[in-house]
Amino acid sequence: MARKYFGTDGIRGKANGVITPELALKVGQAAGLAFHRGDHRHRVVIGKDTRLSGYMIEYALVAGFTSVGMDVLLLGPIPTPAVAMLTRSMRADLGVMISASHNLFEDNGIKLFGPDGFKLSDEVESEIEVLLGQDLSLKRAAARGLGRAKRVESVHARYIEYAKRTLPRNMSLEGLRVVLDCANGAAYKVAPEALWELGAEVITIGDEPDGFNINQDVGSTSPDALVRKVREMRADIGVALDGDADRVLVVDEQGQLVDGDQLMAVVAKTWKEDGRLSKPGIVATVMSNLGLERYLGSIGLEMPRTQVGDRYVLEHMREHGFNVGGEQSGHIVLSDFSTTGDGLVSALQLLSAVRREGKPVSQVCHLFDPLPQLLKNVRFDGGAPLAASSVKKAIADGENRLGKAGRLVIRPSGTEPVIRVMAEGDDRRLVESVVDDICAEISGAASRVAAE
């Protein structure tokens, strides 16, 4: 069945355009009905980031869930991984995060978690899709069976303690000067407090959300502000979260970016030395650099790849018994601790490795030289430009030119109308030429489709 609403990370789109109160209400009803299993009093936890539209969507979801008899626990602004954790901890039947992750404030989204804290499978999402296409008026609860809603005040402290417990008991970050960029998002309260309680000197930016400035020139997708602050403060490390704090990127003491591939290498090396890897390897996506794969191979670890999306990484991890996986973007899943990507917990694991090594971050977090890699996005308005014969030929030519010494990945985004073209290889000029040629063909095909 074609999916009308769900993408690679829940439902996402323009607030009050795609993500309307009417849609949110019906999502609440459909998801509530899909998870109405048994005779117990059902309940759902709802968290959100700091977007202005979060209020609108939150109350529409409340109306939907309560109308089908589910009680609602409102968590307020809190990271996505906290919602996943609290869904399990509070024995909820369903968890909801209102967020468009790293997108700007104009967008918003609805992410759903099952009672086990994991994102929903394609099958369950399809079940909800079917309900969204139906008239649910006859499935609403009777007057006496309506749900109740209330706010829960203790959730920040619970998440902070959970995050701190992922480190050894005697671990202290005292003496580390950390610049923390909260992206004006969901972690603006919990992340600085957690690092401070662990002993770090914390300098915070992106911690003044106003409903409009989430991810705006801050956060893991806009690290320039963090780079400047690290250099200005002569900090030991900079840590950048995104709007819902399920991903993290790092800046070393020299102001150089450290992406998710290097962070995964650090965790893989450290956990291998400690005997903590459940299998000799980690799971990554098709976007991770070939340099990471070669490095892991040099220390006896494998790196199976999945399609893009932390949910697919996690599905492979669960199916094949891996406990570390992630994406180059900084979505890192450590299944010993969490059921989804957790930017704060991943940062704590890195800080623990830095403290243990007793070396600068620039040394600890540079375990391999990445191959030249280039990613470009081509926006399109309708149609299927990848189906054009000229595009198919350009892609085949690009693969032949790169040969066995490189990789080419072309995929439509699951969250916005763009096609992502990525190539990597030992020859930077060749990589750039291949990407430019393919992007030009896609752009041309998209223009022809739009003109028809």
C-alpha angles and dihedrals in degrees: 000000000000112000113234100178113017121077130174092298110029124283116331139169146108113332111249088005106066097355100055130164088250092055093045092051091051092045087055091051095044096045091044091053092045091055097040096115121156133354099285123111103273123217141182132202118219125197130173144186125238103278117131091234090060091086093055095046094042095056093042089054090048089054091050097048096043091048090063093045104265122137114227129217111197114210100180121211107355137136121276093243089054089057090051091049095045092048087065097034094051093042093239121168092223140012127209130193118192105208146112090212110216096002122109122264096270089073129062138172149189121237119188130206128192124230089272090060094248125125113259122272122243088254095056092044088053089052090054090046089057091051091048088060094053135080102255097182093106091051097058118116122261117256093265092047098057118126129246129226131210139163120247114216104188100062098101093057092046093053094045091053091047091053093047091050090063087075127070113273094248096046114123129179092201112144095027116117107209128187107205122197110197094183089232083279146118097308097052092114106029102044099054091045093050093051092045092051089053090058103260124139100240125203109185132203129171090037100121107080117184101176093264108054102064109136090355106144089329138077134051093313093051105037099160093097090052092048091053093047094049090053093043094050095036087231126181093231143354122218122197123192125186129236096285096027098236092122135047140193127187137216117206126223090271093056095254121141120246112199132203094270092061090044091053089050090054093049092045093050094045095045092046090054090049094046091242099126110105089206130016096262149032134244121242137164133253088265096063115109120263087229090068091051091050092048093050090049090054091060095043100262129127127219116205113191131221135186116281116287131078090239090064091047089052093046090055091046092053094044096048102031103251120146100194127057142132153136136277088244090069100265098139121177119202102181094191085072112017144027094219141020112305118190096191096047091046090051090051091053089052093047088050090054091048092051092047094048093046090213134116117277090245089065100038093049100044104078097142141015108245118230116246104279130179128190123187131176124219114198119213137182109223131315128070109276092175088067092062114111092227090056093048090051092049090051092049091048090050092052091050092049093051093045121175093326094070146031136229125201123182119176141152113246115252093214107039139022098268136108115224118216117193130174133170137179145132093277110069095192092051091050092051092047093050093049094046093050094050093045090051091053093047091048091050093049091048091051091051092050092049091051094053 
